[in-house]
Amino acid sequence: MIRARAFRYAWRGLRMTFREEANFRVHLVVAEAILYIAFVERVQAVTWAILFLSVGLVLALECLNTAVERAVDIAAAGQRKPLAAAAKDAAAGAVLAGSLAAAGVGFALLWGRLGMLSHVLRNPHDYVGLGVLAVLVVLTLRPLPRKG
């Protein structure tokens, strides 16, 4: 029972971050595009694993950044404090570092495949895949309504 409750709290944290943090949704859109390219190009299992790890790292860092920002805002009680700003900047820097690393991983693994759009649209099924990607992007960028 306790484990189920912990999972529920973690899921609530992901939903809150998705709903309230535009950068989290932007990271998801980039992940959707990269994973679409990997799917179309039929990459190997190891490449999938590395891509998912990279995406997970960035999303986890964005959640941690959100947690740090909230905690610092509470501790600073609305006052401008240099240490509070430094903590928030460092957390944002962690997201940036993780994002740059993930981008490097994506380029290293997919660089030779990034020209794939030249041959993707030759098959009618490819239009369906791009349509699904477009729908995912729109749904991801659109914020969820807030509860109560």
Secondary structure, DSSP 8 states (H G I E B T S, - for coil): -HHHHHHHHHHHHHHHHHHH-HHHHHHHHHHHHHHHHHHHTT--HHHHHHHHHHHHHHHHHHHHHHHHHHHHHHHHTT---HHHHHHHHHHHHHHHHHHHHHHHHHHHHHGGGGGGHHHHTTSHHHHHHHHHHHHHHHHHHS------
